[in-house]
């Protein structure tokens, strides 16, 4: 996202709460095009990629068994 932000931001519209420091400053940018992006961790700490990893691993053994029927030399 940093590379995309660096190349697509046209100007800084405003910066609020600078007294809180650079990371906590609320920045408003004018951008050319920004997205689509995936929010991987939401405000409640849910991690999309970790949740999907659990889901995929739960299905993996069943799918592998089906694949091995057709390509048994791999197993």
C-alpha positions in Angstrom: 0.0 0.0 0.0 2.9 2.4 0.7 4.1 2.3 -2.9 0.5 2.9 -4.2 0.0 5.7 -1.8 3.3 7.3 -2.8 2.4 7.2 -6.5 -1.3 8.1 -6.4 -1.5 10.9 -3.8 -1.9 14.2 -5.6 -2.0 16.4 -2.5 -2.5 16.6 1.2 -5.9 18.2 1.8 -5.5 18.4 5.6 -3.7 17.0 8.6 -5.5 17.0 11.9 -4.3 16.3 15.4 -0.6 16.7 14.5 0.1 17.3 18.2 -0.5 13.5 18.7 2.5 12.7 16.5 3.0 11.6 12.8 1.4 8.1 13.2 -1.7 9.4 15.0 -2.3 12.4 12.7 -5.5 12.1 10.7 -4.5 12.7 7.1 -6.9 13.6 4.3 -5.5 13.1 0.8 -6.6 13.8 -2.7 -5.7 10.7 -4.8 -5.9 9.8 -8.5 -6.9 6.2 -8.0 -6.6 4.1 -4.9 -7.8 0.6 -4.8 -9.3 -1.9 -4.7 -7.6 -2.9 -1.4 -8.3 -5.6 1.1 -8.7 -4.7 4.7 -6.9 -7.7 6.3 -7.3 -6.7 10.0 -10.5 -5.0 11.1 -11.1 -2.7 14.2 -12.0 -5.8 16.3 -8.7 -7.6 15.5 -10.2 -10.1 13.1 -7.5 -11.1 10.6 -8.9 -12.1 7.2 -5.9 -14.0 6.0 -5.4 -16.0 9.3 -9.1 -16.9 9.3 -8.9 -18.1 5.7 -5.8 -20.1 6.5 -7.7 -22.0 9.2 -10.6 -22.6 6.8 -8.4 -23.8 3.9 -6.4 -26.1 6.2 -9.6 -27.7 7.4 -10.5 -28.6 3.8 -7.0 -29.5 2.6 -6.9 -33.1 3.6 -10.2 -34.0 2.0 -9.1 -32.2 -1.3 -5.7 -33.9 -1.3 -7.2 -37.3 -0.9 -9.3 -36.7 -4.0 -6.2 -35.4 -6.0 -4.1 -38.4 -4.9 -6.7 -40.8 -6.5 -5.8 -39.3 -9.9 -2.1 -38.7 -9.4 -1.0 -41.4 -6.9 2.6 -41.2 -7.9 2.9 -37.9 -6.1 2.0 -39.2 -2.7 
